[in-house]
Amino acid sequence: MTAQTETIGAGEFLLSSQGALSLDGVTVASGENLATGTVVGRKTKRQAAAPIPTIVGTGTGLMSALSFGPDVQVGSYVITLLATSSTAAFSVVGPDGVALANGAVGTAYASSHLSFLISNGGTMTTGDSYTVVVTAAGTPVLVGTGTGAVSGLSLGQDAQLGTYRVQLLATSATAEFEVIAPNGSKLKRGQVATAYTSSHVNFTLANAGTMTSGDYFNFIVATHTKQVVAWDPTATDGSQDPAGILYRAVDASSAAATGTIVSRLAEVKGSLLAFKSGVSAAAQTACKARQLLALNIIAR
């Protein structure tokens, strides 16, 4: 006789809940095949990069001081001049097609997506544009006069959305540099040609011929798809934090699929919860006892 494994039904792990108040609709990421009761995390952040663009058109304006905020998206931000003037207004449209607040030449532009300054370079013409391309997993480009390069860039579990600024403090092949987090806090300093590691970002800044004091790199942590995957305590894309428990099984093996999670205000049967293969028993226990509890989900 062939042995069969009985799967649990939708919501069978629930002991009590607040009905619809406890539930949220989600998209399960492509490649996932998750059982009812799987603890999931949400992909909220990813490493990205974006060079300062040059103007497209007949004008001679220049963009500088480019940095990114916590709502930065992967894709193209299009900045378009709306008048022919040294103080012309410009529009800003995000990768998702949503228009952000307008700005003006000669005035610093700031938003939760990106910040920059467009300076009048002699001619500012209606329709001239800049396209800021934020590329997932892209390599940061040095801003300054040197020729240093970044390699081995990865995120840590404490990475914040926005821009990490890595700036040289001396002109030297082994110069010290400082690392400033998106929230303005300074992390430990590092040194050229020595691997830098932290819970925020990891990388090596290599001397490529000239390392000049004041040169800097922007490391971008952009918003991710916000799709859910099986919770992984070792991840760095946001899915290391539990987002909830899958109410019913979802097979997204070949394409992303919709699902429902219990995300708050519930009691569940701990023995019926499912975890990603490889997650240790100790991590599962800690998740039930502390991390799910932080979501007001009590595992009995």
Secondary structure, DSSP 8 states (H G I E B T S, - for coil): ---------TTTTEEEE-GGGGEEEEEE-TTEEE-TTBEEEE--EEEEE------BSS---EEEEEEE-TT--SEEEEEEE-SSSTT-EEEEE-TTS-B---EETTS-B--SSEEEEEE--S---TT-EEEEEEEET-----BSS---EEEEEEE-TT--SEEEEEEE-SSSTT-EEEEE-TTS-B---EETTS-B--SSEEEEEE--S---TT-EEEEEEEE----EEE--TT-SSSTTSEEEEESS-EEESSS-EEEEEE-SSEEE-GGG-B--TT--HHHHHHIIIIITGGGTEEE-
